[in-house]
Amino acid sequence: MRKVLVVHYDEIALKGKNRGYFEDRLLHGIQNLFRDVGGIAVRKLYGRFLVSLEKVSLPEADVVLRLTRLPGLRYLLEGRETDGAWESLLAAVDEVLPPEGAARTFGVRAKRADKNYPKRSAEIEREMGGHVLAQRAWTVDLGDPDVWIRIELVNGRGLVCTHRHEGPGGLPTGVSGRGLALLSGGIDSPVAAFMMMTRGLTVSCIHFHSAPYTNERSQDKVRDLARLLVRFQPTLDLTMVPFAEPIQQSIVRDAPQALRVILYRRFMVRLANRAAVEARAACIISGESLGQVASQTIENLTSVQAVSGLPILRPLIGRSKSEIIGVARRIETYETSILPHDDCCSYLMPRSPATRSTPAELEVAERVLDVDALVDAAWEKRDRETLRL
């Protein structure tokens, strides 16, 4: 009998003939999580993975925490692996049962992937329930018990589990290609990046800062957010681009004040397209939510999209602020995001930003600007770093 963690996925099971490829990418993702501690033993079973805890150098709680951040993982079970014999299952249940006073109710659930097993699922649940009742003065509750005992019979093995930990679900990192996220110091953009990680994108990030007119802390805060995001994939490339000089200064001096923010965004998208080429990314990821601020009306989003040679993915577009905050809390970026900082878009903000614009109107406004030269100048001053788990 061995202590194991049972990794379950959901969307991967729907992939038909490509299922094996997605399973291999999730397996590779699990192995990557533990490269810094010498690796971890993982085995593929039907519809799940077994992670052995016998030789790993990390505490079990730390292993669980790392795994439950992994895109593609739906949930994780703590338990024991046996040979599948009935007596072995009984012994494993006795080992995983919490003490008498730790619970008052329990339930048993059995999954029988091995259809040749001599007992059917309902029979396993009934007989195992009787066994537990003989050990503990608990009552049966199949709705919301204090303790679930989960028994899985698969590939000739018996798995007996209790504690369940939720993961992010979705698809494994990298199966959908690469994307470049616009990362500010706010709440929304880290959530957008995370959400696209769970759709299978390997994400790089770009940040625009207004140094020397804003302090270094704003850049440090973005690095802190990037370090939180790198928990969901093995590495993360972060490009930092100075934006105040010459781009913002030129826009403030020569362009209409009401269009200032939309012009900022168009220049950011132009630079993001360059960074995407460098990162081999096929899309831009933005944290915009429709109607949340003046620059995020459908008209202004269209004006910004017009200068991009790549699709701009906006995973938060229909989300309310409370929903976005909920995800930020869950992925632990919220507390960092709400720390005070100097945002490059809040620097030199217009008094009355336009809520509606057209691409043609913005093109006219940009005629007084040497767009290519401004983009080249900012791009030449970029810094790039790679963050690791």
C-alpha positions as CSV (number, residue, x, y, z in Angstrom):
1,M,0.0,0.0,0.0
2,R,1.4,3.4,-1.0
3,K,0.5,7.0,-0.4
4,V,-0.5,8.6,-3.7
5,L,-2.2,11.7,-5.1
6,V,-4.8,11.0,-7.9
7,V,-4.9,13.6,-10.6
8,H,-8.2,14.0,-12.4
9,Y,-8.9,16.0,-15.5
10,D,-12.2,16.8,-17.3
11,E,-11.9,18.5,-20.7
12,I,-9.1,16.2,-21.9
13,A,-11.5,13.3,-21.7
14,L,-13.5,14.8,-24.5
15,K,-10.7,15.1,-27.0
16,G,-11.3,11.8,-28.8
17,K,-8.4,10.6,-30.9
18,N,-6.2,13.5,-29.7
19,R,-6.7,12.6,-26.0
20,G,-3.3,10.9,-25.8
21,Y,-1.6,14.1,-26.9
22,F,-3.4,16.2,-24.3
23,E,-2.7,13.6,-21.6
24,D,1.0,13.7,-22.4
25,R,1.1,17.5,-22.2
26,L,-0.5,17.4,-18.8
27,L,1.9,14.7,-17.7
28,H,4.8,16.8,-18.9
29,G,3.3,19.8,-17.0
30,I,3.3,17.7,-13.7
31,Q,6.9,16.7,-14.2
32,N,7.9,20.3,-14.9
33,L,6.4,21.5,-11.6
34,F,9.0,19.5,-9.7
35,R,12.2,19.9,-11.7
36,D,13.6,22.2,-9.0
37,V,13.4,19.4,-6.4
38,G,14.7,16.5,-8.6
39,G,11.5,15.5,-10.2
40,I,8.5,13.4,-9.1
41,A,7.2,9.9,-10.0
42,V,4.0,10.1,-12.2
43,R,2.1,7.2,-13.8
44,K,-0.6,7.4,-16.3
45,L,-3.8,5.3,-15.6
46,Y,-7.0,5.3,-17.5
47,G,-8.5,8.8,-17.1
48,R,-6.2,9.9,-14.4
49,F,-2.6,10.1,-13.2
50,L,-1.0,8.7,-10.1
51,V,1.6,10.9,-8.3
52,S,3.8,8.9,-5.9
53,L,4.8,10.6,-2.6
54,E,7.4,8.1,-1.6
55,K,10.6,9.8,-2.8
56,V,9.6,13.4,-3.3
57,S,11.6,15.9,-1.1
58,L,8.7,18.3,-0.6
59,P,6.1,18.1,2.2
60,E,2.9,16.6,1.0
61,A,1.0,19.9,1.5
62,D,3.5,21.7,-0.8
63,V,3.1,19.0,-3.5
64,V,-0.7,19.3,-3.3
65,L,-0.5,23.1,-3.5
66,R,1.7,23.1,-6.6
67,L,-0.4,20.5,-8.4
68,T,-3.7,22.3,-7.7
69,R,-2.4,25.4,-9.6
70,L,-1.7,23.4,-12.8
71,P,-3.9,24.2,-15.8
72,G,-5.7,21.1,-17.0
73,L,-6.0,19.6,-13.6
74,R,-9.7,19.4,-12.5
75,Y,-9.2,18.0,-9.0
76,L,-6.8,16.0,-6.9
77,L,-7.5,13.2,-4.4
78,E,-5.3,12.2,-1.5
79,G,-5.3,8.5,-0.9
80,R,-3.7,5.0,-1.0
81,E,-2.9,2.7,-3.8
82,T,-3.6,-1.0,-3.4
83,D,-3.6,-4.2,-5.5
84,G,-7.4,-4.0,-5.8
85,A,-8.2,-7.1,-3.7
86,W,-11.2,-6.6,-1.4
87,E,-9.1,-7.1,1.7
88,S,-6.6,-4.6,0.5
89,L,-9.3,-2.0,0.0
90,L,-10.7,-2.6,3.5
91,A,-7.2,-2.1,4.9
92,A,-6.7,1.1,2.9
93,V,-10.0,2.5,4.2
94,D,-9.0,1.8,7.7
95,E,-5.8,3.7,7.2
96,V,-7.4,6.8,5.6
97,L,-10.3,7.1,8.0
98,P,-10.1,10.2,10.2
99,P,-10.4,9.8,14.0
100,E,-13.8,9.2,15.5
101,G,-14.4,12.7,16.7
102,A,-13.2,14.4,13.4
103,A,-16.5,13.7,11.6
104,R,-20.1,12.8,12.2
105,T,-21.3,11.8,8.7
106,F,-19.7,10.0,5.7
107,G,-20.5,8.8,2.2
108,V,-18.9,6.2,-0.1
109,R,-18.5,6.6,-3.8
110,A,-17.1,3.9,-6.1
111,K,-15.9,4.2,-9.7
112,R,-15.2,0.9,-11.5
113,A,-13.2,1.4,-14.6
114,D,-12.2,-2.3,-14.4
115,K,-15.5,-3.8,-15.5
116,N,-14.2,-7.3,-14.7
117,Y,-14.0,-6.6,-11.0
118,P,-16.2,-9.1,-9.1
119,K,-18.2,-6.5,-7.3
120,R,-20.3,-3.8,-8.9
121,S,-20.1,-0.2,-7.9
122,A,-23.3,-0.1,-5.9
123,E,-22.2,-3.3,-4.1
124,I,-18.8,-1.8,-3.3
125,E,-20.4,1.3,-1.8
126,R,-22.9,-0.7,0.2
127,E,-20.4,-3.2,1.7
128,M,-17.8,-0.5,2.3
129,G,-20.4,1.6,4.0
130,G,-21.2,-1.3,6.4
131,H,-17.5,-1.7,7.1
132,V,-17.1,2.0,8.0
133,L,-20.2,1.9,10.3
134,A,-18.6,-1.0,12.1
135,Q,-15.5,1.2,12.8
136,R,-17.1,4.6,13.5
137,A,-20.3,5.8,15.1
138,W,-21.1,7.9,12.1
139,T,-24.2,8.2,10.0
140,V,-24.5,8.0,6.3
141,D,-25.0,11.2,4.3
142,L,-24.8,11.0,0.5
143,G,-25.5,14.7,0.0
144,D,-22.9,16.7,1.9
145,P,-21.1,14.4,4.3
146,D,-18.2,15.4,6.5
147,V,-16.0,12.7,4.9
148,W,-16.2,11.2,1.4
149,I,-14.5,7.9,0.9
150,R,-13.8,7.5,-2.8
151,I,-12.8,4.1,-4.2
152,E,-11.5,3.8,-7.8
153,L,-10.7,0.6,-9.5
154,V,-8.6,1.1,-12.6
155,N,-5.9,-0.8,-14.5
156,G,-5.8,-3.6,-12.0
157,R,-5.2,-1.2,-9.1
158,G,-7.4,0.0,-6.2
159,L,-7.4,3.6,-5.1
160,V,-8.9,4.6,-1.8
161,C,-9.1,8.4,-1.3
162,T,-10.6,10.9,1.1
163,H,-9.5,14.6,0.8
164,R,-10.3,16.3,-2.5
165,H,-8.6,19.5,-3.7
166,E,-10.0,21.6,-6.6
167,G,-7.7,22.7,-9.5
168,P,-8.2,25.3,-12.2
169,G,-9.4,22.8,-14.8
170,G,-9.3,23.7,-18.5
171,L,-6.5,22.6,-20.8
172,P,-2.7,21.9,-20.2
173,T,-0.3,24.7,-20.8
174,G,1.0,24.9,-24.3
175,V,-1.6,22.8,-26.2
176,S,-3.2,26.0,-27.7
177,G,0.0,27.8,-28.7
178,R,1.5,31.0,-27.3
179,G,0.0,34.3,-26.3
180,L,1.3,37.7,-25.1
181,A,-0.6,39.4,-22.2
182,L,-0.7,43.1,-21.6
183,L,0.1,43.2,-17.9
184,S,-0.6,46.3,-15.8
185,G,-0.4,46.6,-12.1
186,G,-4.2,46.3,-11.7
187,I,-6.7,43.5,-10.9
188,D,-7.9,42.6,-14.4
189,S,-4.8,41.8,-16.5
190,P,-3.4,39.0,-14.3
191,V,-6.8,37.4,-14.2
192,A,-7.0,37.6,-18.0
193,A,-3.5,36.0,-18.4
194,F,-4.4,33.2,-16.0
195,M,-7.7,32.5,-17.8
196,M,-5.9,32.1,-21.1
197,M,-3.3,29.8,-19.4
198,T,-6.2,27.5,-18.5
199,R,-7.2,27.5,-22.2
200,G,-3.9,26.0,-23.1
201,L,-1.8,29.1,-24.0
202,T,1.7,29.5,-22.9
203,V,1.7,33.2,-21.9
204,S,4.4,35.8,-22.0
205,C,3.7,39.3,-20.7
206,I,4.5,42.9,-21.7
207,H,4.3,45.9,-19.3
208,F,4.4,49.6,-20.2
209,H,5.8,52.0,-17.6
210,S,6.2,55.8,-17.3
211,A,9.6,56.0,-15.7
212,P,11.1,58.4,-14.7
213,Y,7.8,60.1,-14.1
214,T,6.6,57.1,-12.1
215,N,8.6,55.4,-9.4
216,E,10.3,52.0,-9.5
217,R,7.8,50.5,-7.2
218,S,5.2,50.3,-10.1
219,Q,7.6,48.1,-12.0
220,D,8.5,46.0,-9.0
221,K,4.7,45.4,-8.4
222,V,4.3,44.1,-12.0
223,R,7.2,41.7,-11.5
224,D,5.5,40.5,-8.3
225,L,2.4,39.8,-10.3
226,A,4.4,38.0,-12.9
227,R,6.0,35.8,-10.2
228,L,2.5,34.9,-9.1
229,L,1.5,34.0,-12.6
230,V,4.6,31.8,-13.2
231,R,3.2,29.4,-10.6
232,F,0.8,28.3,-13.4
233,Q,3.4,27.5,-16.0
234,P,7.1,26.6,-15.8
235,T,8.6,30.0,-17.0
236,L,7.2,33.4,-18.0
237,D,8.9,36.0,-20.2
238,L,8.3,39.6,-19.2
239,T,9.1,42.5,-21.4
240,M,9.2,46.0,-19.9
241,V,8.8,49.0,-22.2
242,P,9.3,52.7,-21.4
243,F,6.2,54.6,-22.5
244,A,6.4,58.1,-21.2
245,E,9.2,59.2,-23.4
246,P,8.8,59.7,-26.2
247,I,5.3,58.2,-26.8
248,Q,3.1,59.7,-24.1
249,Q,4.9,63.1,-24.2
250,S,4.4,63.3,-27.9
251,I,0.7,62.4,-27.7
252,V,0.1,64.9,-24.9
253,R,1.8,67.7,-26.8
254,D,0.4,67.1,-30.3
255,A,-2.8,65.0,-30.2
256,P,-6.4,65.9,-29.1
257,Q,-6.8,65.5,-25.3
258,A,-10.0,63.5,-25.4
259,L,-8.4,60.8,-27.6
260,R,-5.3,60.6,-25.5
261,V,-6.1,57.2,-23.8
262,I,-7.1,55.5,-27.0
263,L,-4.0,56.7,-28.6
264,Y,-2.0,55.3,-25.7
265,R,-3.7,51.9,-26.2
266,R,-3.1,51.9,-30.0
267,F,0.7,52.4,-29.4
268,M,0.7,49.7,-26.7
269,V,-0.9,47.3,-29.2
270,R,1.7,48.1,-31.9
271,L,4.5,47.4,-29.4
272,A,2.7,44.3,-28.2
273,N,2.6,43.0,-31.8
274,R,6.4,43.4,-32.0
275,A,6.8,41.6,-28.6
276,A,4.5,38.8,-29.8
277,V,6.8,38.2,-32.8
278,E,9.8,37.9,-30.4
279,A,7.8,35.6,-28.2
280,R,6.4,33.5,-31.1
281,A,2.9,34.4,-29.8
282,A,-0.1,34.2,-32.1
283,C,-2.4,36.5,-30.2
284,I,-2.5,39.4,-27.7
285,I,-4.3,39.0,-24.4
286,S,-6.0,42.0,-22.8
287,G,-7.8,42.4,-19.5
288,E,-10.6,44.7,-20.8
289,S,-14.2,44.3,-19.7
290,L,-16.9,45.9,-21.8
291,G,-18.0,49.3,-20.5
292,Q,-15.8,49.1,-17.3
293,V,-14.0,52.4,-18.2
294,A,-14.2,55.0,-21.0
295,S,-11.6,53.2,-23.1
296,Q,-13.5,50.0,-23.0
297,T,-16.6,50.9,-25.0
298,I,-17.2,48.8,-28.1
299,E,-16.3,51.8,-30.3
300,N,-13.0,52.4,-28.5
301,L,-12.1,48.7,-28.4
302,T,-12.7,48.6,-32.2
303,S,-10.4,51.6,-32.7
304,V,-7.6,49.9,-30.7
305,Q,-8.1,46.5,-32.5
306,A,-7.7,48.3,-35.9
307,V,-3.9,48.6,-35.4
308,S,-3.2,45.0,-34.4
309,G,-2.0,42.5,-36.9
310,L,-2.9,39.8,-34.4
311,P,-6.2,38.9,-32.7
312,I,-6.8,40.5,-29.3
313,L,-8.3,38.0,-26.9
314,R,-10.4,39.6,-24.1
315,P,-11.4,36.7,-21.7
316,L,-13.0,39.2,-19.2
317,I,-15.1,41.0,-21.8
318,G,-18.4,39.9,-20.3
319,R,-17.4,39.6,-16.7
320,S,-18.5,41.9,-13.9
321,K,-15.9,43.5,-11.6
322,S,-17.0,41.3,-8.7
323,E,-16.5,38.2,-10.8
324,I,-13.0,39.3,-11.8
325,I,-12.1,40.1,-8.2
326,G,-13.4,36.6,-7.2
327,V,-10.9,35.0,-9.6
328,A,-8.1,37.3,-8.5
329,R,-8.7,36.2,-4.9
330,R,-8.7,32.6,-5.9
331,I,-5.4,32.8,-7.8
332,E,-3.9,35.1,-5.0
333,T,-3.1,38.1,-7.2
334,Y,-5.7,40.4,-5.7
335,E,-3.8,41.5,-2.6
336,T,-0.8,42.5,-4.8
337,S,-3.0,44.1,-7.4
338,I,-4.6,46.5,-5.0
339,L,-1.3,47.9,-3.6
340,P,-0.9,51.6,-4.6
341,H,1.1,52.1,-7.7
342,D,1.6,54.6,-10.6
343,D,0.0,53.3,-13.7
344,C,1.3,54.5,-17.0
345,C,-2.3,55.2,-18.3
346,S,-3.2,57.2,-15.2
347,Y,-0.2,59.4,-15.9
348,L,-1.2,62.4,-18.1
349,M,-4.9,61.3,-18.1
350,P,-7.2,63.7,-20.0
351,R,-9.9,65.5,-18.0
352,S,-12.7,64.1,-20.3
353,P,-11.7,61.0,-22.2
354,A,-13.7,60.1,-25.3
355,T,-16.1,57.2,-24.8
356,R,-16.6,56.8,-28.6
357,S,-14.1,56.9,-31.4
358,T,-13.6,55.5,-34.9
359,P,-10.4,54.1,-36.5
360,A,-10.6,56.9,-39.1
361,E,-10.7,59.5,-36.4
362,L,-7.7,58.1,-34.7
363,E,-5.8,57.8,-37.9
364,V,-6.4,61.6,-38.5
365,A,-5.2,62.3,-34.9
366,E,-2.0,60.2,-35.5
367,R,-1.0,62.2,-38.6
368,V,0.8,64.7,-36.5
369,L,2.8,61.9,-34.9
370,D,5.7,60.0,-36.4
371,V,4.2,56.7,-35.4
372,D,6.9,54.3,-36.7
373,A,9.7,56.4,-35.1
374,L,8.0,56.6,-31.8
375,V,7.4,52.8,-31.7
376,D,11.0,52.2,-32.7
377,A,12.4,54.5,-30.0
378,A,10.3,52.8,-27.3
379,W,11.1,49.3,-28.6
380,E,14.9,49.9,-28.5
381,K,14.7,50.7,-24.8
382,R,12.9,47.6,-23.8
383,D,14.1,45.2,-21.1
384,R,13.3,41.5,-21.2
385,E,13.6,38.9,-18.3
386,T,12.6,35.3,-17.8
387,L,10.9,34.3,-14.5
388,R,10.9,30.7,-13.3
389,L,8.9,28.8,-10.8
